[in-house]
Amino acid sequence: MRLDELPLRTPAQISAIDWSALRPRDGQRLRELGFDDGVAIETIHRGPIGRDPIACRVGRMTIALRRVQAAAISVEPDPPRGGQP
């Protein structure tokens, strides 16, 4: 699933990033902000017009991404934790 398709408030982990789909400057910014395989991420808001930008929580940071940038990031939703005491 791509990050731009992840339902709001659904915890996930980055499974892959298509760096070639991003402009070099955008890729560098994402790397500097800690985007990498295995990183925990959650979408927390989508903009009203064209659902752009997308606000994501990465660690303790909130980061705004354009939809095209989020589409280059593949994620795996975390399994539900139900049933544990």
Secondary structure, DSSP 8 states (H G I E B T S, - for coil): -BGGGS-TT--EEEEEE-GGGS-HHHHHHHHHTT--TT-EEEEEEE-SSTT-SEEEEETTEEEEE-HHHHTTEEEEE----TT--
